[in-house]
Amino acid sequence: VVIDDLITVTSTTNRAKYHAWRRNPAASFCIWDPDDIGRQVTLRGQMEIMQDEELLRRYTEGYLTRARGGRPPKPERLEAEIASFAAPDRHIMQLHVERVVSHDLPALLAAEREGTDAWS
């Protein structure tokens, strides 16, 4: 879920991603166009790990809204999901982007066919 322009995920301390990012907060997320896998962007940066009830609420609401095709959940559903996420070892992780790398395969292939340098 994107919260305050940051990719946001959640995890408990029994998951590998929590321990990996605790040891080394470097991370990269690859996002691709669902209609064209050749068009991608990779976001590289550092994960910040925290416990924050308000961020967990915003994460849960955003997650449910996306899962419901853009329709926000009813208040009772939101509260039930927040209760199921609530755990003393639950953490929020946010990616602070330091570098963006894009990949446009159609443009690269077109440049190759034309014999030009796609990176110019």
C-alpha positions in Angstrom: 0.0 0.0 0.0 1.3 3.5 -0.7 1.0 5.8 2.3 2.4 9.3 2.2 4.2 8.4 -1.1 6.0 5.5 0.5 5.5 1.8 -0.3 4.3 0.3 2.9 4.2 -3.3 4.0 3.6 -5.0 7.3 5.0 -8.0 9.0 5.4 -9.8 12.3 8.8 -10.6 13.8 8.5 -14.3 12.8 8.9 -13.5 9.1 12.1 -13.7 7.1 11.6 -10.2 5.6 11.5 -8.6 9.0 14.8 -10.2 10.0 16.4 -9.5 6.6 15.5 -5.8 6.7 16.5 -5.5 10.3 19.9 -6.8 9.4 20.2 -4.8 6.2 17.5 -2.3 5.4 18.5 -2.1 1.7 15.5 -3.1 -0.5 14.3 -2.9 -4.1 10.8 -3.3 -5.4 10.1 -4.1 -9.0 6.8 -2.8 -10.4 5.6 -3.7 -13.8 2.8 -2.7 -16.2 0.2 -5.5 -15.9 -0.4 -5.2 -19.6 3.2 -5.3 -20.7 5.8 -7.0 -18.5 8.5 -5.4 -20.5 7.7 -2.0 -19.0 9.1 -2.0 -15.4 10.4 0.4 -12.8 12.6 -0.7 -9.9 12.6 1.4 -6.7 15.7 1.0 -4.6 16.1 2.4 -1.1 16.1 1.8 2.6 13.3 0.2 4.7 12.3 2.0 7.8 10.8 -0.4 10.4 8.5 0.8 13.1 5.4 0.1 15.2 2.7 2.7 14.6 -1.0 2.1 15.3 -2.1 5.0 13.0 0.0 3.7 10.1 -1.3 0.2 10.6 -4.9 1.6 10.4 -4.1 3.5 7.2 -2.3 0.4 5.8 -5.3 -1.8 6.6 -7.8 0.6 5.1 -5.7 1.1 1.9 -5.2 -2.7 1.6 -8.9 -3.4 1.9 -9.9 -0.6 -0.4 -7.6 -1.9 -3.1 -8.8 -5.4 -2.6 -12.4 -4.2 -3.0 -11.7 -2.5 -6.3 -11.4 1.0 -4.9 -14.4 0.8 -2.5 -13.6 1.6 1.1 -14.5 -1.1 3.6 -17.4 -0.6 6.0 -16.3 0.6 9.4 -17.1 -2.7 11.1 -15.1 -4.7 8.5 -12.1 -2.3 8.9 -12.2 -2.6 12.7 -12.3 -6.4 12.4 -9.3 -6.5 10.1 -7.4 -4.1 12.3 -8.1 -6.4 15.2 -6.8 -9.4 13.2 -3.6 -7.5 12.3 -3.1 -6.2 15.9 -0.3 -8.1 17.5 2.5 -7.0 19.8 5.1 -8.1 17.3 3.4 -6.4 14.2 5.6 -3.9 12.5 5.2 -1.5 9.6 7.9 -1.1 7.0 8.2 1.8 4.6 10.6 2.1 1.6 12.5 5.4 1.4 13.4 5.5 -2.3 16.9 6.5 -3.1 17.0 5.5 -6.8 14.5 4.7 -9.6 15.6 2.5 -12.5 13.2 2.1 -15.4 13.1 -0.6 -18.0 11.1 -0.1 -21.2 11.7 -3.3 -23.3 9.6 -2.1 -26.3 11.8 1.0 -26.5 15.0 -1.0 -26.2 13.9 -3.4 -28.9 12.8 -0.6 -31.2 16.2 1.1 -30.8 18.0 -2.2 -31.4 16.0 -2.7 -34.7 16.9 0.8 -35.7 20.5 0.3 -34.8 20.5 3.3 -32.4 21.7 3.6 -28.8 18.6 3.3 -26.6 20.4 4.9 -23.7 21.1 8.2 -25.5 
